[in-house]
Amino acid sequence: MALHGSFRQIITTHAPGDTDGSKVQVIANPLTLKTGLDGNAAFSPIFASVGVPAKSDHILTPAGISDSMALAPSVVTPNGVNAQVTDLAPNFKVGMHRSNSIDYNVFVSGHAYLITPSASGEEERTLVTAGEVVVQRGTLHAWEAGPEGARWVTVVVAALPVEVGGKPLEEVDF
């Protein structure tokens, strides 16, 4: 169920029989978002790969696309990169969390507040609207959607844990 309308995955690959890299095939599929968090959020991986630089297979089949999406068991693909779409229902809040990753969050509709703990111990709320990008770098954060909800696409790059005072910070699940 997509809270903010349908979402289509379009992937380019080399066409069967391509011997010189000049024949491209476009595979377009509706993306089914999986509803979670009491039906107030929907998430779906778009594509994932293990290792950087990633191996871009010469020919990719629909089964290969499903296999790549299965590489993202959660937000972070171990030793890899994944893309996902997130939909939040109006006024829904995702709790404080942290992952060992660098996340590029591109807002495509609605708006949400990025909530972070400030140096004074208070919560800081930053309004993020469609057309803006949040780069999350292994820090604690939460999200709260506005009255129309929010949709964003995230590219998640696995990263080493952030170290503070010589100690690695642990991931915090929402």
N, C-alpha and C positions, 0 to 999 in steps of 0.2 A: 504494500500500500504506500503510495507516495502522497505525503501530506500536501505537497506543493505542485501537483501535476505530474505528468509522465516525464521520464528521463530516458534518453536514448544513448546507447553506447555505439560509437562508430569507430572501427579499427581498420587500419590499412595493413595489408600484407602483400606478399608477392603471389601472383596467380599461379595455380598449378600449370606446370609445363614451362614456367619462366626459366630461361637458361642464361639470360644476360642482365637481369635486374630491371627490365624495361616494361614488364607487365604487372600492373598493380590490381589487386582485388580489394574492394571495400566491403566489409562485413558490418551490417547495421542490425542491432538488436534492441528491443525495448529492455530497459534495465528494471528488474523487479527489486524494489527496496524492501528490506526486511524490517518489519516494525518491532520495536523493542521499547524498553523503559515505559511500561504500562500503556503502550500505544501512542505515546506522546513524541516519539522520535523514530525515525526510520534511517537505516544505514545500508549501504551496499558497496562492496568493492567494485571498482571499475576495471582495474587491471593491476597486476603485480609482477615483479621480477625479482630474482635473487641475484645479488652480486652487482658491483659497479666496477667497470662498465657492464651494463646489462647485455645479455646475448639477445640480439634481435633475430629470431629464427627466419630463415629464408621464406618458408611457407607456414602459415599459421591456420589451423583448422578451427571450426567452432568448438571441438573438444579441447583443443589447445588453449582456447580463450577461457573455457571453464576451468581448466587445470591452472591457468595463471591466476585466476581470481581466487582459487582455493589456497593459494600460497599465503594469502592474507588472513591468518586465523583470528586476528584481532586488529587493533589499530596499526600496530607495527609489524611489518614483515621482517623476520630476523635476517640480518645481513642483506637487506634489500630495500626496494622502493615499492610503494603501492599508491594507488589513487582511489578515493572513495567519495561518495556523495552522502551528505547528511541533511536531513529534513528535521526541523523542530516545530512542534505544534505551537500555536500562539501562547505566549507567556510561560512556556515550559522552561525549567531550569535543569541543566546537567550539572551535577556536583563537581566539586574541586577534584582535579586529577593531574597527573604528570606522567609522561612517557619518555623513554629514552629514544627521542627522535627529534628531527627538525621538520616541522609541519608548515606547509604553505597553504593557508586557508583562503580561498577566493570566494567571496560572497556574490551570489548570483540573483537572489531575491530576498525581499524582506530585510529585517535587521535584527541584530542581537547585541547584547552587552557582553563584552569580554570582561570577566571578573577575575582580578588578581589580588593577592595580598600585598599591601604596600609596606614600606619600611617601618611605618608607625604601627603596623598590626591591623590597620583598618582594611576594608575591602575597597579596591579601586575599580570603578566601572567605566569602561571605554565603549562608546557606541560605535558599532561597525555596521555599515550599510552596503547594499548591493554596489558592486564596482570597486570595493576596497579589499585589500589583502592583509591578513594577519600572519606574520611569521612567528611561530611558536618554537622556542628553543629550549626544550626540557624544563620549563618552569611550571609551577603550580598555576592552574587556571580553571575557571568554570565558564559556562555559557548560560545566558538567559535570553530567550527569544522575545521579540516585541509582540505587540498585539496582533500582527498579521503572520507571525511565525517567521522562520528563516530557512534558507537553503544555501549551502556552500559546498564547494568541491575542494577536497584536500589532497595534496600530494605529500605523502609521509615518507621521509628518508630515515632509515634506522641510524642511530647515533650512539656513541659511547655515553655512559651516564655522565651527567654534569658532576663535577667535583667541587665541594665547598670545604675549605679547611683541610684539604688532602683526603677527604672522604667522599666516596661516590653517593649521590642522592638516589634513593630507591624510587621505583615507579609507584604511583598512587592510582588505584583503580577508582572510577566513579561508581 
